[in-house]
Amino acid sequence: MQYLIYSGLALIPLRVLYFFSLIGSFFLYYIARYRRSIVRENLTNAFPDLSITEIKNIEKDFYKHLCRVAMEIVKAKHLPKSEFIDRVKIRNPELIKEVSENYTRSVIVLTIHQGNWEWMLHGVSLAMGIPVDPVYKPLNNKPADDLAYAVRSRFGAKPLKAEESTKDIIKRRKEFRLFAMVAEQSPSKKSRSIWLPFFNRVVPFYVGSEVIAKMTNFAVVFAQCHKKDIGYYEIEFLEIARPPYDKSSDFITKEYVRLSERAILNDPSSWLWSNRRWKHAKLKQD
């Protein structure tokens, strides 16, 4: 049933889905009040100098963006290649060529839940002709997880389960791929992590990408997804590090956090504020 509903929605024109998203954002914000207390708390702590009116404006824009992205992800199943290429542009593809040593060595691409992180995978892959393999955490709902896997692997990608990603990447280290990781969410208690300042509080961050980079000697870049207009995005690559690496340093993770915060400050409403990112937080010490 879920598959049929999803497939049916994916056939609807994008402009109609955007109309549905407006209705959905109104419902989530004003009626269902979906995670509004979490969003309000996150924004208030992240931007203590903003007025309540300014906070509410970001909230409303966030819910509109969230629902638009949800519809865009639904549409990803049937959106033509030409539309992905038209809607997702790459600002500086030459950086990937440089850090990959002319496409001979894989690159770890770190990003955040900003813009449309799902479209970004397809846009980069199609625009640059490079396979982008996302590391993901399987959903608890099997049919939904199968659908997500099918969409992510649509253009030749090989999605990697998070718990198996290190082994898989090392096994395929001689292939040329872009390994994409979204790593700004709160890690599980079992995961290796370090505590770093993030929007006025100190929180744990995954260090898995840094461990993999040092094990493989792959370069690491940050991919920022800029929202240019409704349904249009531009990807900017920013270098984080390239080998040789200092095995005792946490530079990669620290630089990732710095660039993540800068990206969110650049466009606050396009980040995933409904996530309980600061559920394990300490006050930042000046």
C-alpha positions, 0 to 999 in steps of 0.5 A, spaced: 500 500 500 505 504 501 509 503 495 502 504 491 501 511 494 508 513 493 508 511 486 502 514 485 504 521 488 511 520 484 507 521 477 504 527 479 507 534 476 512 537 481 508 544 481 502 540 483 506 537 489 508 544 491 501 546 492 500 540 496 506 542 500 503 548 502 497 545 505 502 540 508 506 546 511 500 549 514 497 543 517 504 541 520 505 548 523 498 550 525 494 544 526 498 538 528 504 542 531 509 537 529 515 538 533 514 545 534 516 545 541 523 542 539 524 547 533 522 553 537 527 550 542 533 549 537 532 556 534 532 560 540 538 556 543 542 557 536 540 564 535 539 568 542 539 575 539 533 574 535 526 576 537 521 571 538 518 574 531 524 573 527 524 566 530 517 565 528 519 567 521 524 562 520 520 557 523 514 558 518 519 558 512 522 551 515 516 548 515 514 550 508 521 548 506 521 541 509 514 540 506 517 542 499 523 537 500 518 531 502 515 532 495 521 533 491 524 526 494 517 523 492 518 526 485 525 523 485 523 516 483 520 519 476 524 526 475 527 525 468 535 526 468 534 532 464 530 535 470 535 533 475 541 536 471 537 543 470 535 543 477 541 541 481 548 545 478 555 544 481 559 551 482 566 548 482 566 541 480 574 542 478 575 541 486 573 534 486 578 533 480 583 536 484 583 532 490 581 526 487 588 526 483 584 527 476 579 522 478 583 516 480 582 516 488 575 516 491 573 522 495 569 522 502 564 528 501 561 530 508 554 534 508 548 536 512 541 536 512 540 542 508 537 544 502 535 537 498 540 532 500 537 527 496 537 531 490 544 533 491 546 525 490 543 525 483 545 532 481 552 531 482 552 524 479 549 526 473 552 533 472 559 530 473 558 523 471 561 520 477 557 515 482 555 517 489 554 512 494 551 515 500 552 512 507 545 511 510 541 508 516 536 503 514 529 505 516 525 501 521 519 501 516 521 495 511 517 498 505 519 505 506 526 503 507 526 499 500 523 505 497 529 509 499 534 505 497 531 504 490 531 512 489 538 513 492 540 507 487 537 510 481 543 512 477 548 507 479 549 509 486 551 503 491 548 505 498 552 503 504 549 501 510 552 505 516 554 499 520 557 496 514 560 502 511 567 502 513 568 495 511 565 496 504 569 502 503 575 499 505 574 493 500 572 498 494 578 503 496 581 502 489 574 504 485 573 511 484 567 513 487 564 519 491 562 516 498 557 521 501 556 522 509 551 526 512 554 526 519 551 532 523 546 528 527 547 526 534 551 519 534 548 513 538 551 511 545 555 506 541 558 510 536 565 513 537 564 521 537 568 527 540 564 533 543 565 540 540 561 546 540 555 547 535 551 553 536 552 555 543 552 548 546 557 542 546 555 536 543 557 529 540 559 528 533 561 522 529 568 521 528 567 515 523 568 519 517 575 521 519 577 514 521 575 512 514 579 518 511 585 516 515 585 508 514 584 510 506 588 516 505 582 519 501 581 526 501 575 529 504 570 535 502 564 539 504 558 539 500 554 545 501 547 545 498 545 552 496 537 553 495 537 558 489 529 558 488 524 553 489 526 546 486 533 549 484 539 548 488 547 549 487 552 545 490 559 548 492 564 543 494 569 546 500 576 542 501 576 540 508 583 536 508 587 531 504 593 526 505 597 525 509 594 526 515 596 527 522 593 520 526 592 524 532 588 530 530 581 531 530 582 536 524 577 533 519 571 533 524 572 540 527 572 543 520 566 539 518 563 542 524 565 549 523 563 549 515 556 546 517 555 551 522 557 556 517 552 553 512 546 553 517 547 561 518 547 562 511 540 560 510 537 557 517 530 555 514 533 550 510 536 546 515 533 540 519 531 544 525 526 538 527 531 534 529 533 533 536 540 534 535 541 537 542 538 532 546 545 530 549 548 537 550 553 541 555 553 549 555 558 552 551 564 555 556 567 561 553 
